[in-house]
Amino acid sequence: MFASPAFAQGAAGASPGAAGFLIQLVPLILLFVIFWFLIIRPQQKRLKEHREMVAAVKRGDEVVTGGGLIGRVSKVTDTEVEVELAPSVRVRAVKSTLQSVTPRGTPANDARAA
């Protein structure tokens, strides 16, 4: 006779466990949405811009490599660029290591001129 009131309460409506599970799931979904807009989406945008910049590099562009070398592109292949650092000083660099590309014909920045 002790079990009959407990069974009657559980069978009367929706299970309270399902509502509790949904309430616990809402903060996790909210956290994922916040991470998406603050971390994942901007990183994907930067990565896409970098890929486009590297794909558009051409002879004569001024580049800065990941190691900090500044030079002018003298040759471009599928995966590498040849960068002229000084007259008769050329190095090969992997395209994906380029940090910035300044197209030919744009004015030099103040830091380079000093």
N, C-alpha and C positions, 0 to 999 in steps of 0.2 A: 503494500500500500504506500510505502514511502516514495516509490519511483513514479507513480502515476502523475503527480503534479508537475514534476520535472519534464516528463514527456509531453504533457499538455502545453507547457510554455514553449518548448522548442518547435512544435508542430503548428503553432498558432499563426506565425507569419514568416517573413523572410529571415534567413539565418543571419544573426548579428556578425558572424565572422566575415561574410562577404562585404558588408558595409565597412567594417574595420580595415579590410584589405584595400579597398578603394581609397579610403582616407589616407592610408599609409603610402599609396602609390602616387598621389597627387604631389607631394613635395619632391619626390624623385623626378617626376616629369618636369616640374618647374625648375629644378636644378639643372637638368639636361638642357632645357630651353635657354637658360641664362648662360651656361657654358657655350652653347652653340653661337649665340650672338656676340659674346664677349671674347671668345678665344678661337673657336674652330673657324667660323666664317671669315674673320679678318685674316687669319693665317692662310686660308685657301686663296683669298683675294691677292695677298702679297705674293704667294707662290705663282699664281697665274700671271701676274704682272712681270715677275722675274723671268719666267719662261718666255714670254713675249719679247722682253728686252734682249735676252740672249739670242733668240731666234733672229732678231732684226739687226744684229751687229754686222757691220760691213767694213771693208777696207777704208782706212782714214779716220775712223772713229777713235776718240780718246777713251780709254778704259782704265778702271781701277780693279785690280785683282783682289782676291780674298786675302792674299799675303801683304797687300798694301802697295804693290808696284803700280806705278802710273806710267802709261805709255800710249803709243798710237798703234792701232791694228795695221799690220802690213800684209797679212794673209789670213784667210778664213777657210777652214775645212768643215766637215760635218760635225766633228766633236771638239776640235781644237782651234785656237787662234794663235797667230804669231804676233807677238807684241814687240814693237821697237821701243826700247827704253831710252836709248841714246843713239847717236849715229854709230852704225856698225855693231850695236849691241841688241841682239834679238833673243827673245825667250819664247818658248811655246807654253801655252796655258790651256787647260781644259775650259771649254765655254761655260760650264755650269759654275765655275769658281769666280766668274766676273761679278763684281759687286755693283758697279755703275758703268753706264755707257753714256758718253756725251757725243752726239753726232757732230760730224764735221760741219763747220760754218757757224756754230754757236759760240757766243763770246765766252772766254775763259773766266772762271770764277776768281774772286779776289784772293783766296787762299793760294791758288796756284801762281798768281802773279807776284806775290810777295816773296 
